[in-house]
Amino acid sequence: MDLQLPKSFTDHLIKQRGDMAKKWFDELPSIVQKCQESWNFTLESNPYDLYTNFIAPIRLEDGQKAVLKVGFPGDEGVLPEMESLKYFDGQYSVQLLESDAT
């Protein structure tokens, strides 16, 4: 799977996180593919500016539009964000449809 990541995104993370970022970029296609297989969605072209996490528009099997977010490993903000989204369950925030903290 070719994710076609923006050079500004990869350059920024490699500058900030070094070899850890390079390793994550190598693993990212298989992570996204695993998500696709588990949650049955189609990855659409990515119009988003990326900074620290991978974020891309997706289309679910039923045609619904959604967003996939894959957090950078070790980013402590991702787990509390998932818990908050679960708690609010679409009220005052976006709705978390699925999550995997592994």
N, C-alpha and C positions, 0 to 999 in steps of 0.2 A: 504494500500500500504506500502510495506516494502522497504525503500530506501537503507538500509545497509550502513549507513554512517561510514566512517573510524573513529575509536576511537581517533586517533590523532586530527582529525577535531573537533569532539564534545568536547574533553577535552580542546583544545585550546580556542574555543569560550566560553565555560562555565567558564574557568579561566578568560578570558578577559571581558565577558559581563554578567556573572552570570545568574540570573533568566530570564533575557530577552532572553538569548540564549536557555535556557531550554524551554521556551514558544515557541520560533521560531521552535525548533526541533519538538515539538509536532504538530505545525501547518503545517510544511513543506510538509508532505505527501499529505494533502488536497490541498495545493497550487499547487503542481506538478500535481495532478490529475485534478484540474480545468484547468490548462494549456493544459494538454493532451486532455481534452474534447473540449476546445475552438479551438485548433490548429491542432488536428488530427495527433498525432505523437506517436511513440513507444519509450519508454525509453530503452536505451541499457545499458549494463554493464558499470560501471564508472571506467575508468582507470586513471582519473585525481587525482592529489594530491589537496586536498581542504584545504583552509586556512580561508577565511572569508565568501565566498559566495558558494552557491550550484551550481556546474557546472557539466553537464552530457551530453554525446553524445546522440543524438536522431536520429530517422529515420522518415522522413515525409511520408505522405500517398503515395506520388508519388515515394518513394524510395530514395529521396535525403537525404544525410547526413547533419546534422546540430548540433548545440549545444544549450542546454537550460541553461540559467543562471538565478538563483533566488538570488537577492541581499539580504543581511542581512538588516532588518529594521533599518532605521536611518542612513544608510551608505550614506552620502552626495555625494559620488563619483558616485553612480549608475545613478542618473538622468542626470548629465552632460554627462556621457558616452553614455546613450541612445540618447541624443540630438545630440552628435557628430556623432554617427553612422548613425542617420537619415540624417544629413546634408551631410555626405560624400557618402551615398548611395552606398557603395561597392567600391568606389574609394579610394585607399590608406588605406583601412581598410576592415574588414569583413563586409558582408552585413547583416543589421538588417532586419530579415524577419517579425517579430511581436514584439510588446512590450505592456506591461501593467504596468503602474506606481502605481497601487493600492496596 
